[in-house]
Amino acid sequence: MRTTILALGTLLVTGSACAQKPAPQAKEADPTRTVTAAAATPAGWTVRLDDKDTARYKVTDTRFETMGAGLHVTSGPAAIYYKGDVRNLGALGATFVQMEAPRHPEAYGLFFGGRDLADPAKQTYVYFIVRGDGQYNISHRAGSEVHRIVPWTASDALNKQDAAGKARNALSVTVGADSVRFLANGKQVHAISRQEITNADGAAGLRVNHNLNVHVDGFAVTTK
């Protein structure tokens, strides 16, 4: 059973949290672009494309680089970006700046609890992502399935993109004894009981969907 992170019994089989196959993208309306890869991936980081993109695209079709004191993603196909495994996760966070408006609302944010990421049938991780339209989503990927924990939901805690398409949002996840808390700009938007997220350890990093230009400042992981 793919339950190394989430106890799926009640949380993910009721209401909007039921298991779903990822929805096919409308490629005709918003085809995935390819970009020139950076000269070097930031030291110690791994880039992994979404499974649906691996047949058509390569890691070098997205651009992930160090920029100033931060990181910068110009995608490219959708991917996760991570740096090693984390044990006894206490918190992770970063400030994301959407630099320009995508053709359609596209999401970016944090993920944690990544395990078996090289095996599409066994992969598992939880992600907390936002869009420039001021909405957020929390989901659990288990193999080819996506369990929607919180479907796309508007929150006053999020900054929407401005007239130039720019949006800045600080996202964080804190793992406590009783719950895992999800915060945007210092305000809690959701919390999940540790009875549901039983193990938050594993790879932790960034998730950026396709066709985005996103700067990331202050990415940090702390352990207990």
Order of alpha helices (4+ residues) and beta strands (2+ residues): alpha-beta-beta-beta-beta-beta-beta-beta-beta-beta-beta-beta-beta-beta-beta-beta
